[in-house]
Amino acid sequence: MRCLIAILITGLVLIPAAWGQIVWSEHLIDSNLETPVDIDAADLDNDGDLDAVCAASYGNEIRWWENDGAQNFTAHTLVDNYEYAYAVDPEDVDGDKDIDIIGAAYMVGIVSWWENLGAGNFVRHDIATDFLYVIDAIGADVDTDGDMDVVASSDGGCQIRWWENDGNQNFSPHMIDGNIFEVARLSAIDFDRDGDTDVLTVNHGGDYLCWYENDGNQNFSQHIIATGFDNPEWIQPIDMDGDGDYDVVSAGHYANDLSWWERHAAGNFTKYTIDSHSGGAYHFYATDIDGDSDVDVVAAGPYDYIVTWYENDGAENFTEYTITDWFEGAYDVFPADVDGDGDKDVLGVAQIADDVVWWENCSTSGAPTDRNPIQLPCYRLLPNYPNPFNPSTKLSFVLPVASQVNLSIYDVTGRAVAQLINGWRDAGTHEITFDGSGLASGVYFYRLQSGQFCAVQKMVLLK
């Protein structure tokens, strides 16, 4: 699906191979997961590499993909009748040192956990069956007794609840807030660093960010972080400025606003904008993407179909780089070291394309990057030069291994107008000249296909 040249009404699938100071290589995991909404990664089969897991709302499914260690993924269905599956969180719920899975089914109000029995086998246990319109469910030790409790939010029910684990995975419900209109996704952490677990969330109807202070006895008091932030979906606590306390990051979907709030000693917050044109980002994740020990941000923009990362210069000034500028219905992202080489790759899901992909970070493994990082071998399709051109231009690409290659030219209707390469090529950098003498002026696209790798670039013939 990612490699179709689909113009017409839906637009063109563009998959650039390299942007900014990090080179990214896109790899398809799955192209047939109906409306994926929540992607995560964990070592589900306990074999030392990261697998992927995702909830698919219209597909009513939670699916996980087993990584064979060479980043070949085998799909496994956890459940396929989980009505409007909307959340997953891999956690060790039963404390037996393997990773279980927490999930939530929005339309039927079910919160469940799947016990990992080993060898890729899971058994389902329902925690709640009456929490209608549950939009998120996460694991956290709310009562600090050493086992995993579960926290969930219901936007239609206007509630946040937590379920206490008695240590034997019997769960008792408790209310955090019974009157929070259109609550969205959650985070749980010791936000005030007083030794207990607090809860953070956003109100995407009331346009505010808040946190709930745990008094140590699981009585919660709400504190407003910010108001007037148009349609946030999630809030992430993280020490953005390295001063030892938790700041927060959030995205205002309708406002196209990706921002962070600095927390001050007095408990108040100051907003700083990362990007005021974020493509309608719902979901993002803040972590050190480039290995230089400060906090960067990666975000999915469903309006513009983009996935972007923002480099922090260490003083909280952010430079925007594009990972891909065509990921149809880009919705969620999750940074993780998928290939085990010591740097952060990025997992992502696209709701319209029904795609699950990962972008390989091809910078120097695990080392801080500078403005001209040494790059590991990686598939790349480079911008043509010159561009615009008349009548010829040079196209270049990089192959990490010898492989079968197809390089073709398409017009704006998706019609193939030239095939430049269709055959075996050795590993390394390749360059070919394209002569457009026989074509009319206009926009054209060139696509490289090699194995599972596919990339597309745009060029302009100007006579």
C-alpha positions as CSV (number, residue, x, y, z in Angstrom):
1,M,0.0,0.0,0.0
2,R,2.8,2.4,0.8
3,C,4.3,1.9,-2.6
4,L,1.3,2.8,-4.7
5,I,1.4,5.9,-6.7
6,A,-2.1,7.1,-5.9
7,I,-2.9,10.5,-7.2
8,L,-6.4,11.3,-8.2
9,I,-8.6,12.8,-5.5
10,T,-6.6,11.3,-2.6
11,G,-3.3,12.8,-3.5
12,L,0.1,11.4,-4.1
13,V,1.9,9.0,-1.7
14,L,5.2,10.6,-1.0
15,I,7.8,8.8,1.0
16,P,11.1,10.8,1.2
17,A,14.0,8.7,2.2
18,A,16.1,11.3,4.0
19,W,15.5,14.6,5.8
20,G,17.4,16.7,8.2
21,Q,20.4,15.6,10.1
22,I,19.2,12.1,10.6
23,V,18.6,9.8,7.7
24,W,15.4,7.8,8.0
25,S,14.5,4.6,6.2
26,E,10.9,3.5,6.1
27,H,10.0,-0.2,6.6
28,L,6.4,-1.5,6.4
29,I,5.2,-3.8,9.2
30,D,1.6,-4.2,8.1
31,S,-0.7,-2.6,5.6
32,N,-4.0,-4.2,6.6
33,L,-4.9,-3.0,10.1
34,E,-8.2,-1.2,9.9
35,T,-7.9,2.3,11.5
36,P,-4.9,1.8,13.8
37,V,-4.9,4.3,16.7
38,D,-2.4,3.4,19.4
39,I,1.1,1.9,18.7
40,D,3.6,0.7,21.3
41,A,6.6,-1.5,21.5
42,A,7.9,-4.1,24.0
43,D,9.6,-7.4,24.1
44,L,6.4,-9.5,24.2
45,D,8.1,-12.9,23.5
46,N,11.0,-12.3,25.8
47,D,13.6,-13.0,23.1
48,G,15.7,-9.8,23.5
49,D,14.2,-7.7,20.7
50,L,11.3,-5.3,20.5
51,D,8.0,-6.4,19.1
52,A,5.1,-4.0,18.2
53,V,1.5,-3.9,19.4
54,C,-1.4,-1.8,18.2
55,A,-5.1,-1.2,18.8
56,A,-7.3,-0.7,15.7
57,S,-10.6,1.0,16.3
58,Y,-12.7,0.2,13.2
59,G,-11.1,-3.3,13.0
60,N,-12.1,-4.0,16.6
61,E,-8.7,-5.6,16.9
62,I,-5.5,-5.6,18.9
63,R,-2.7,-7.1,16.9
64,W,1.0,-7.6,17.8
65,W,4.0,-8.3,15.5
66,E,6.8,-10.6,16.5
67,N,10.2,-9.3,15.6
68,D,12.6,-12.1,14.5
69,G,15.6,-10.1,15.5
70,A,16.3,-9.0,11.9
71,Q,13.2,-6.8,11.8
72,N,11.0,-9.2,9.9
73,F,7.6,-9.0,11.6
74,T,5.0,-11.8,11.9
75,A,1.5,-10.7,12.8
76,H,-0.4,-12.2,15.7
77,T,-4.0,-11.3,16.5
78,L,-4.6,-10.8,20.3
79,V,-8.3,-10.2,19.8
80,D,-10.5,-9.4,16.8
81,N,-13.9,-8.8,18.4
82,Y,-13.0,-6.0,20.8
83,E,-15.4,-3.3,19.8
84,Y,-13.7,-0.1,18.8
85,A,-10.3,-1.1,20.3
86,Y,-8.7,2.2,21.3
87,A,-5.8,1.7,23.7
88,V,-3.0,-0.7,24.4
89,D,-0.3,-0.6,27.0
90,P,2.3,-3.4,27.4
91,E,3.1,-3.8,31.1
92,D,4.1,-6.6,33.5
93,V,0.6,-6.8,35.2
94,D,1.2,-10.0,37.2
95,G,4.8,-9.4,38.2
96,D,6.1,-12.5,36.6
97,K,8.9,-10.8,34.6
98,D,7.2,-11.0,31.2
99,I,5.2,-8.4,29.4
100,D,1.4,-8.6,29.5
101,I,-0.9,-6.3,27.5
102,I,-3.6,-3.8,28.8
103,G,-6.3,-2.8,26.4
104,A,-9.5,-0.8,26.2
105,A,-12.6,-1.2,24.0
106,Y,-14.3,2.2,23.6
107,M,-17.8,1.4,22.5
108,V,-18.5,-1.4,24.9
109,G,-16.7,0.0,27.9
110,I,-14.3,-2.9,28.5
111,V,-10.9,-2.7,30.1
112,S,-8.9,-5.9,29.9
113,W,-5.5,-7.4,30.4
114,W,-3.9,-10.2,28.5
115,E,-1.7,-12.5,30.5
116,N,1.4,-13.5,28.7
117,L,1.8,-17.3,29.1
118,G,5.0,-17.4,27.1
119,A,5.7,-18.7,23.5
120,G,3.5,-15.9,22.1
121,N,0.3,-17.2,23.9
122,F,-2.0,-14.8,25.8
123,V,-5.1,-15.3,27.9
124,R,-7.6,-12.5,28.4
125,H,-8.9,-11.2,31.8
126,D,-11.5,-8.4,31.9
127,I,-11.0,-5.7,34.6
128,A,-14.2,-3.7,33.9
129,T,-17.1,-4.2,31.5
130,D,-19.2,-1.1,32.4
131,F,-16.8,1.8,31.6
132,L,-18.5,3.0,28.4
133,Y,-16.5,5.2,26.0
134,V,-13.2,4.3,27.6
135,I,-10.6,6.2,25.6
136,D,-7.4,5.1,27.4
137,A,-6.1,2.5,29.8
138,I,-2.6,2.4,31.3
139,G,-0.7,0.5,33.9
140,A,0.7,2.2,37.0
141,D,1.4,1.4,40.6
142,V,-1.1,3.9,41.9
143,D,-1.0,2.8,45.6
144,T,2.8,2.1,45.6
145,D,2.4,-1.4,46.9
146,G,4.6,-3.0,44.3
147,D,2.1,-4.3,41.9
148,M,0.5,-3.0,38.7
149,D,-2.8,-1.2,39.0
150,V,-4.7,0.1,36.0
151,V,-6.0,3.7,35.3
152,A,-8.5,4.4,32.6
153,S,-10.5,7.4,31.3
154,S,-13.9,7.7,29.7
155,D,-14.6,10.7,27.5
156,G,-18.4,10.1,27.2
157,G,-18.7,8.9,30.8
158,C,-16.7,12.0,32.0
159,Q,-14.7,9.9,34.4
160,I,-11.2,8.8,35.4
161,R,-11.1,5.6,37.4
162,W,-8.3,3.3,38.8
163,W,-8.5,-0.3,39.6
164,E,-6.5,-1.6,42.6
165,N,-4.6,-4.8,42.1
166,D,-4.5,-6.9,45.2
167,G,-1.4,-8.6,44.1
168,N,-3.3,-11.6,42.7
169,Q,-4.7,-9.6,39.8
170,N,-8.1,-9.1,41.4
171,F,-9.1,-5.5,40.7
172,S,-11.2,-3.2,42.7
173,P,-12.5,0.1,41.2
174,H,-11.8,3.6,42.6
175,M,-12.8,7.0,41.3
176,I,-10.3,9.7,40.6
177,D,-12.7,12.2,39.0
178,G,-16.4,11.5,38.2
179,N,-17.1,14.8,36.4
180,I,-14.4,15.7,33.8
181,F,-16.1,16.5,30.5
182,E,-14.5,14.8,27.4
183,V,-11.4,13.6,29.2
184,A,-8.8,12.1,26.8
185,R,-5.6,10.1,27.2
186,L,-3.6,9.7,30.4
187,S,-0.1,9.6,31.9
188,A,0.8,8.4,35.4
189,I,4.0,9.3,37.3
190,D,5.2,10.8,40.6
191,F,4.7,14.3,39.1
192,D,5.4,16.2,42.3
193,R,8.1,13.8,43.4
194,D,6.6,13.1,46.8
195,G,6.8,9.3,46.5
196,D,3.4,8.4,45.2
197,T,1.8,8.2,41.7
198,D,-0.1,11.1,40.3
199,V,-2.2,11.2,37.2
200,L,-2.1,13.7,34.3
201,T,-4.7,14.1,31.5
202,V,-6.2,16.6,29.1
203,N,-9.8,17.7,28.5
204,H,-10.3,17.8,24.7
205,G,-13.7,19.4,25.0
206,G,-12.8,22.0,27.6
207,D,-9.4,22.6,26.1
208,Y,-7.3,22.4,29.2
209,L,-4.4,20.3,30.7
210,C,-4.5,19.1,34.3
211,W,-2.9,16.8,36.8
212,Y,-4.3,15.0,39.8
213,E,-2.3,15.0,43.0
214,N,-2.2,11.8,45.0
215,D,-2.1,12.6,48.7
216,G,-0.5,9.2,49.4
217,N,-3.8,7.6,50.4
218,Q,-5.1,7.7,46.8
219,N,-7.3,10.7,47.3
220,F,-6.8,13.0,44.3
221,S,-7.0,16.7,43.9
222,Q,-7.1,18.3,40.5
223,H,-4.7,21.1,39.5
224,I,-5.0,23.0,36.2
225,I,-1.8,23.3,34.2
226,A,-3.1,25.4,31.2
227,T,-6.4,26.5,29.7
228,G,-7.4,27.6,26.2
229,F,-5.4,24.9,24.4
230,D,-7.6,23.8,21.6
231,N,-8.5,20.1,21.5
232,P,-5.6,18.4,23.2
233,E,-5.5,14.6,23.1
234,W,-2.6,13.6,25.4
235,I,-0.1,15.1,27.9
236,Q,3.4,13.8,28.6
237,P,5.3,14.6,31.7
238,I,9.1,14.9,31.1
239,D,12.0,17.0,32.3
240,M,12.3,19.1,29.1
241,D,14.8,21.6,30.4
242,G,16.9,19.3,32.6
243,D,16.3,21.1,35.9
244,G,15.2,18.1,37.8
245,D,11.4,18.5,37.8
246,Y,8.7,17.4,35.4
247,D,7.5,19.7,32.7
248,V,4.8,18.7,30.3
249,V,4.3,18.5,26.5
250,S,1.0,18.5,24.6
251,A,-0.5,19.0,21.2
252,G,-3.6,21.1,20.4
253,H,-5.2,19.4,17.5
254,Y,-7.5,22.1,16.2
255,A,-4.9,24.8,17.0
256,N,-2.1,23.0,15.1
257,D,-0.1,23.8,18.2
258,L,2.7,21.6,19.7
259,S,4.0,23.1,22.9
260,W,5.7,22.4,26.2
261,W,5.1,24.0,29.6
262,E,7.9,24.7,32.0
263,R,7.1,23.9,35.6
264,H,8.3,26.4,38.2
265,A,9.1,25.8,41.9
266,A,5.8,27.6,42.8
267,G,3.8,25.0,40.9
268,N,2.9,27.3,38.0
269,F,3.7,26.7,34.3
270,T,5.0,28.8,31.4
271,K,4.1,27.8,27.9
272,Y,6.7,27.6,25.0
273,T,5.6,26.8,21.5
274,I,7.6,24.1,19.7
275,D,5.5,24.3,16.4
276,S,2.5,26.5,15.7
277,H,1.8,24.6,12.4
278,S,2.0,21.0,13.5
279,G,-0.4,19.6,10.9
280,G,-3.1,19.0,13.5
281,A,-1.0,16.7,15.6
282,Y,-2.9,14.5,18.0
283,H,-0.1,12.3,19.1
284,F,3.6,12.9,19.8
285,Y,6.4,11.6,22.0
286,A,9.2,13.4,23.7
287,T,12.5,11.6,24.1
288,D,16.1,11.9,23.1
289,I,15.9,11.1,19.3
290,D,19.5,12.2,18.3
291,G,21.4,10.8,21.2
292,D,22.8,14.2,22.5
293,S,21.2,13.9,26.0
294,D,18.4,16.4,25.6
295,V,14.7,15.9,24.9
296,D,13.5,16.1,21.3
297,V,10.0,15.5,20.1
298,V,8.4,13.4,17.4
299,A,4.9,14.1,16.2
300,A,2.3,12.8,13.7
301,G,0.3,15.4,11.8
302,P,-3.0,14.0,10.4
303,Y,-4.0,17.2,8.5
304,D,-0.8,17.2,6.5
305,Y,-0.1,13.5,6.6
306,I,3.4,14.2,8.0
307,V,5.6,12.7,10.7
308,T,8.1,15.2,12.1
309,W,10.8,15.3,14.7
310,Y,12.0,18.4,16.5
311,E,15.6,18.7,17.5
312,N,16.3,20.3,20.8
313,D,19.5,22.3,20.8
314,G,20.0,21.9,24.5
315,A,18.5,25.3,25.3
316,E,14.9,24.3,24.3
317,N,15.1,25.8,20.9
318,F,13.6,23.4,18.4
319,T,14.5,22.8,14.7
320,E,11.9,20.9,12.7
321,Y,12.8,17.9,10.4
322,T,10.5,15.8,8.4
323,I,10.7,12.0,8.7
324,T,8.0,11.6,6.0
325,D,5.7,14.1,4.3
326,W,3.2,11.5,3.2
327,F,1.8,9.1,5.7
328,E,-1.9,9.0,4.9
329,G,-3.9,9.8,8.1
330,A,-0.8,9.9,10.3
331,Y,-2.1,9.4,13.8
332,D,0.3,8.0,16.4
333,V,4.0,7.6,16.8
334,F,6.2,5.8,19.3
335,P,10.1,6.1,19.4
336,A,11.8,2.8,20.2
337,D,15.1,1.0,19.3
338,V,13.4,-1.4,17.0
339,D,16.6,-2.8,15.4
340,G,18.6,-2.9,18.7
341,D,21.5,-0.7,17.4
342,G,21.4,1.8,20.2
343,D,19.5,4.7,18.7
344,K,15.9,5.6,18.6
345,D,13.8,4.5,15.6
346,V,10.2,5.6,15.3
347,L,7.1,3.4,15.0
348,G,4.0,5.0,13.4
349,V,0.4,4.3,12.3
350,A,-1.7,5.9,9.6
351,Q,-5.5,5.7,10.0
352,I,-6.4,6.3,6.4
353,A,-3.8,4.1,4.8
354,D,-4.3,1.4,7.5
355,D,-0.5,1.2,7.7
356,V,1.9,0.3,10.5
357,V,5.5,1.2,9.8
358,W,8.8,1.9,11.4
359,W,11.4,4.4,10.4
360,E,15.0,3.2,10.9
361,N,17.3,5.8,12.4
362,C,20.4,5.5,10.2
363,S,22.6,7.9,12.2
364,T,25.6,6.6,14.2
365,S,24.3,4.0,16.6
366,G,24.0,5.2,20.1
367,A,26.4,8.2,19.7
368,P,25.6,11.9,19.9
369,T,24.9,13.3,16.5
370,D,26.5,16.5,15.1
371,R,25.5,18.5,12.1
372,N,27.2,16.0,9.8
373,P,26.8,12.7,11.4
374,I,28.5,9.5,10.2
375,Q,25.7,7.4,8.7
376,L,25.2,3.7,8.7
377,P,24.4,2.0,5.4
378,C,20.7,2.7,4.6
379,Y,18.3,2.7,1.7
380,R,18.0,6.3,0.4
381,L,16.4,8.0,-2.5
382,L,18.0,11.4,-2.9
383,P,16.5,14.6,-4.3
384,N,17.3,15.1,-8.0
385,Y,19.6,17.8,-9.2
386,P,19.0,20.2,-10.7
387,N,15.3,20.7,-9.8
388,P,13.5,22.3,-11.6
389,F,15.3,20.9,-14.7
390,N,15.3,21.2,-18.5
391,P,15.6,18.8,-20.1
392,S,17.8,16.4,-17.9
393,T,18.4,15.8,-14.3
394,K,20.4,13.4,-12.2
395,L,18.7,10.9,-9.8
396,S,20.7,9.2,-7.1
397,F,20.0,6.4,-4.6
398,V,21.8,4.4,-2.0
399,L,21.5,0.6,-1.5
400,P,22.9,-0.9,1.8
401,V,23.0,-4.4,0.1
402,A,22.9,-5.7,-3.5
403,S,19.3,-6.0,-4.5
404,Q,16.7,-5.9,-7.2
405,V,15.8,-2.3,-8.1
406,N,13.0,-0.6,-10.0
407,L,13.3,3.1,-10.6
408,S,10.4,4.6,-12.6
409,I,8.9,8.0,-13.4
410,Y,5.2,9.0,-13.0
411,D,3.2,11.9,-14.0
412,V,0.6,13.6,-11.8
413,T,-2.1,11.2,-12.9
414,G,-0.1,8.2,-11.6
415,R,0.7,7.0,-15.1
416,A,4.2,5.6,-15.6
417,V,6.1,7.6,-18.3
418,A,9.5,6.0,-18.0
419,Q,11.3,3.1,-16.5
420,L,14.9,3.9,-15.8
421,I,16.0,0.8,-13.9
422,N,14.6,-2.7,-13.6
423,G,17.3,-5.1,-12.5
424,W,20.0,-6.0,-10.0
425,R,22.3,-3.4,-8.6
426,D,25.2,-3.7,-6.2
427,A,25.4,-2.1,-2.8
428,G,26.5,1.5,-2.8
429,T,25.5,4.9,-4.3
430,H,24.1,4.9,-7.8
431,E,23.4,7.9,-10.1
432,I,21.4,7.9,-13.4
433,T,20.5,10.8,-15.7
434,F,16.9,11.2,-16.7
435,D,16.1,13.0,-20.0
436,G,12.7,14.6,-20.1
437,S,13.0,15.9,-23.7
438,G,9.9,14.0,-24.8
439,L,7.7,15.1,-21.9
440,A,5.6,18.2,-21.4
441,S,6.5,20.7,-18.6
442,G,5.0,19.8,-15.3
443,V,5.4,17.9,-12.0
444,Y,6.7,14.4,-12.1
445,F,7.5,11.8,-9.5
446,Y,10.2,9.2,-9.4
447,R,9.8,6.1,-7.3
448,L,12.5,3.6,-6.1
449,Q,11.4,0.1,-5.1
450,S,13.9,-2.4,-3.7
451,G,12.5,-5.3,-1.7
452,Q,10.2,-3.9,1.0
453,F,11.8,-0.4,0.7
454,C,9.8,2.2,-1.3
455,A,10.5,5.9,-1.6
456,V,9.2,8.7,-3.8
457,Q,10.5,12.1,-4.7
458,K,9.0,15.0,-6.7
459,M,10.7,16.9,-9.5
460,V,9.6,19.7,-11.9
461,L,10.3,19.8,-15.6
462,L,10.3,23.4,-16.7
463,K,10.8,24.1,-20.4
